[in-house]
Amino acid sequence: MPDPTQATPTHEPERHRWVVRLEGELAHLDYSVAGGVVIIHHTIVPEPLGGRGIAGRLVRAALDHARAEGLKVQPDCPYAASWMDKHPEYGDLRA
């Protein structure tokens, strides 16, 4: 069985999402890009995977990628917005 602490998000740019596949479940963060801004729409973690920090890993992966690409971020997803509030080191990315 995969170790959930090693659940590394995978980027699926053609589908505009980041995913973690674990235990037959799919957790994902959906986004779009417009005018140099990554808009995070949803962060979804199925109940069986809840409480393991997977949503935070998805958000961090999306934000790290945005930073590497020189993009800003608009967190329309309440979870992503809250996560960014709790991690001021990513505050410079807010659109």
C-alpha positions in Angstrom: 0.0 0.0 0.0 1.4 3.4 -0.9 2.5 5.6 2.0 0.1 8.7 2.0 3.0 10.9 3.2 4.6 10.2 -0.1 1.5 11.1 -2.2 3.2 13.5 -4.6 0.9 15.6 -6.8 1.2 15.0 -10.5 0.5 17.9 -13.0 -1.9 17.2 -15.8 -1.6 20.4 -17.7 -3.7 19.3 -20.6 -6.6 18.8 -18.1 -5.7 21.9 -16.1 -5.3 20.0 -12.8 -3.0 18.6 -10.2 -3.8 15.1 -9.0 -3.0 12.6 -6.3 -4.0 9.0 -7.0 -4.0 6.9 -3.9 -5.9 3.8 -2.7 -8.1 3.8 -5.8 -9.2 7.4 -5.1 -8.5 10.6 -7.0 -7.8 13.9 -5.3 -7.4 16.9 -7.5 -7.0 20.6 -7.8 -8.7 22.2 -10.8 -7.4 25.5 -12.3 -7.4 27.7 -15.3 -5.0 30.3 -16.5 -5.9 33.7 -17.9 -3.8 36.8 -18.4 -0.8 35.5 -16.4 -3.0 34.4 -13.5 -3.6 30.9 -12.3 -7.2 30.7 -11.0 -7.7 27.8 -8.6 -11.3 26.7 -8.9 -11.6 23.6 -6.7 -9.6 21.4 -4.4 -11.3 18.0 -4.0 -10.2 15.2 -1.7 -12.5 12.2 -1.4 -13.5 11.4 2.1 -11.4 8.2 2.4 -8.3 10.3 1.8 -9.3 13.2 4.1 -7.1 14.3 7.0 -3.8 13.3 5.4 -2.6 16.7 4.2 -3.3 15.8 0.5 -5.2 19.0 -0.2 -2.4 21.1 1.1 0.1 19.2 -1.0 -2.0 19.9 -4.1 -2.2 23.6 -3.3 1.5 23.8 -2.6 2.3 22.0 -5.9 0.1 24.4 -7.9 1.6 27.5 -6.2 5.2 26.3 -6.6 4.5 25.7 -10.3 2.9 29.2 -10.6 6.0 30.7 -9.0 8.4 28.8 -11.3 6.4 30.0 -14.3 6.2 33.7 -13.2 2.4 33.6 -12.7 0.2 35.1 -10.1 -2.6 33.1 -8.3 -6.2 33.9 -7.7 -7.5 31.3 -5.2 -11.3 31.2 -5.9 -11.4 27.9 -4.0 -12.0 28.6 -0.3 -9.6 25.9 0.8 -6.8 27.3 -1.4 -7.5 30.8 -0.2 -7.3 29.7 3.5 -4.1 27.7 2.8 -2.5 30.7 1.3 -3.5 32.8 4.3 -1.8 30.3 6.6 1.4 30.3 4.5 2.5 33.9 4.1 5.6 32.8 2.2 3.2 32.4 -0.8 1.5 35.8 -0.2 3.5 37.4 -3.0 1.8 35.2 -5.5 -1.7 36.6 -4.9 -3.1 38.3 -8.0 
